[in-house]
């Protein structure tokens, strides 16, 4: 298990600069990824969580007695068959829904609703087509009434994901990978302690997907936030995560937890990764 420490990544930087004879507050990539006075990554505890939906007068079980935790700065991937309830679990962790049974804690406090410290990135970037890249990224601070230093924070977030030159572009002018980078920048500007990702690269072509996987690892290592990542791709889970949770068909239970320690960057032909891929597929009942 890897727990990243912010002090090992960031070095002290000047908080202001001189511009036209006046002192101007400085915000750079390091500032945008820090949340002063708070843990870098959230600790998440999922305790006995079950979820049921009312459907045509009957109860549809989706999750059943799910228990696991995420340590601060840990990257955890969820794998399981389509429709088993992984996305439902993400919504519970994000505070968008309430579990039928059980509790979910973030840093020791029960999650009862959404919070800016927990940010969700979906498969569809959901950018507003009438807003530029800059104005899409600025949505979070604007919604929270954080106008001071907003432009500098947006610039830093765009620089972090390599889109500074596209700040005034509109979503229809972006490739799929670039649009997903905008979604990441929009998430990171909120300085999350937990990044929740629901198949964020599922609609990308294979080469762009590989690049975005590397980009996500770079951002995670730089900031140290915790990550909960849903994917159907076993290889993707093993390339990215410290730990992989394997879910059963609905109602979802955890059938296996695979520790996935190893240095980054990870290579798909690494013998250890290949062996773990076979192990995960066996737990999913697939002979490959």
N, C-alpha and C positions, 0 to 999 in steps of 0.2 A: 504494500500500500504506500502510495506517495502522498505526503502532505507538504505542500509548498509553503514556504515562509516568505512573506513579502520583503523582509529585510535582505534576503539573499538575491532579490531581483532588482530592486530599485535603489538608486543612490540619490543622495540629496541634490536638489536642483534649486536654482534661484526662484523665488516666488514673484519677482517682478523684474521689469527691464525698463530702461530709459528710452522714451520715444518722443521726439519733438520737444525735448526738455522736460517731459513729465514722466512720473513713474507709473507704469502700467502693469496690472496684474498679469502674471504669466501662467498659462495652463498648457501643459504638454501631454504627451502620451502617458507618462508616468502618473500625472495628476488625475487623468480621466479614469484610471483603473483603480484608484485607491478610495477608501471610505474611512477617513480619519476617526480613530477611537473605536472602531468596530473590528470584529474578526474578518480576516480576508475571505475565508470561505465559511459557509453555514454548515452546522451539524444538523442533519435531518434524521429523525427517528420515525419510522412507520411501525405502529404497534397494533397488531391484530385487526388490520383494516379489511373490511368487507364492503362491497358495494352492490346494490340491487337497483334496477330500474323498473318502474311500473309500466307495463306494456299490455294494452288491451285487457285491463282488469286483472292481470296476473303479475307476479314478481319475477323479473329476469335477473338471475345472479350473474354478476360480471367479475367481481373479485371475491376471493374467499380467504380470510385469515392470513393476510399478507404481512410479513414481518421482515424488516431489514433496516439498516442505518447507512448513512453516508457521512464519512468523517470530513472535517474541514479540509478543503482543497482536493478531495478525492473525485475521480472521474468514474462514474458507474454507468454501465450500459444495460438496457433491458432488451432481451430477445424473447421472441415467442411467436406463435402462429398469428396470422392476421385475424383481427377481431377478438383476441383473447382478453382484452381489457388493459393493455399497456397505456394507451392514450388516456383512458379513464383514470388510471393511477396518476398520470402526469397532471391532470386537471385537479386532482385532489391535493397533490403536493403544492401546486401553484396557488391553491386557495380558491379556485374557480368553482369547485363543487364541494359538497360536504359528504363524508363517508356515512354509509348506513350504520356501520359499527366500527369501533376502534378509534384511535387518535393518531394524529400526525403532528410532530413537534419540530420547530425550527429554533435552534439554539435554546432548547429547553422550554419554549413557549408554544402552546397549542395553536396550530394554524386554523383560523376561523374565517379567513377571507384573503383576497389578494394583498400583496405588499410589494413596494418597489424593489425590495431586496431580493425578490424572487421573480425572475423575468423569463417569459416563455418565447421561444422561437419556433414557429410552425414550419411545415413543409412549404407552404405558400408564403412568400415574403410579405404579402398583404400591404404593399406600399400604396399610398394615396396617389393616384395618377396625376392629379392637378397640382401636386406639391413637388418641388425640386428635391434632389437627394438631400441637400442641406436641411430643407424644411421638414422632410420626413424624419431625419435623424433627430431633429430638435423637438419632436412631439412630446417625448417624456418630460424634459425640463419645463416645457411650456405648460403641460397639463398640471405639473406640480407647482407652477408659479415661480419657477427658478429662472428668472430672467438675467440675473447678474452673472456676467462672464459666460453667457450662453454661447455666443459665437465662437469664443476660444475653445470651449468644451467640444462643440460640434467639429471644429477644425481638427482637434486632437483625435477625436474618435474616427474621423474619416482618414486621417493619416495612419492611424493604427491598422485599418483594414485596406490600406492602399488605394483609396478612392479620392484623394484630395483634388485631382484634376477633373473629377466628375461632380463636384459639389453643386453646380448649377444645371446639371442634366436632369431630365425627367425620366421616370421609370420605363417608358416605352423605348428609350434610347439605350437601355442597359441590357447586357446579356443575362442569362439565368444566374450564373455565378456571381456577377456583379450585384444583381438585385438581392441575392442572399447575403452578400457582404454588407449591403445597406441595412438589412434586417439585423445583422450582428452588431453593426455600429449603433443602431437605435437601441439595442439591448444593452450594450456596454456603457453607453453614456449615462445609464441609470446606476452605474457602479454596483452591479448585483453581487450578492453573496452566494446566490445559487442561480445557475443558468439551466433552464429546463428546455430541452430540445426534442421536438417530435418529428423524427425523420426529416431533418432540415435539408438534407442533400438528396432526397429521394427522387426529385424530378430532374436532376442534373445529369448531363452525359458523363460517361465513366472518367474521362480525363479531368474534367472540371471538378468532379466529385473528389478525386484523389487530391487535387490542389486544395480544395476547401477543407478536407480532413486535416491536411498539414497546417492550414491557416488556423483552424480551430485549436489544434494542439499548441501552436505558438502563442495564441492569445491566452489560453488557459495557463500555460506555464508562466507567462509574463505576469498574470494577475493573481492567480491562486484561488479563484472562486471555485466552488463546488459545482459539479456537473451531473445532471441526470439526463441520459440520452437514450431515446427509443430508436431502434433500427430493426429491420428484417435481415440485414446483411451481417452474417457471422464474421466475415473478414473485417468489415468496418468496425464492429464492436471490439475485436481483438487488437486492431491497429490503434484504436483511440483510448480504450478504457483501462483503468487499474483493476477493475472487477466487473465481471459479467454475471447478471442474474438471468436465469433461464426460466421462462414461465410455461405453464401447461396450457392446453386449450381451455376455453371459457367453461366454468368460472376459473379465472387464473389463480394458480398457486405457484409459489417459487419451488421448482423441482431441483435446481442446482445453483450453486454459487461458485464461480470459477475465479480464483485469484489470478491476476494477469500482470504480475510485476515484470518489469523489463525496461531497458533503456529506450529513450526516444532519440531520433525517429526510429520507428519500427518498419521492418521490411517484410513484404508479403511472402517472400520465399524463405524466411528465417525458419529453420527446422523446429524451434520451440513453438513458434506461432502456428506452423502447419499441424503440429501435434495437438495443440490446444483447439484448433479448428475442428479436428476429428473428434476430440473429446466433447466439444459443445454439440456437434451434430448428433453424436450418440445419445446425449441427453435429450435431444429434440426428436429422437426416434427416426433419424435419417441415416441411412447407410451410404456414405459417399467417400 
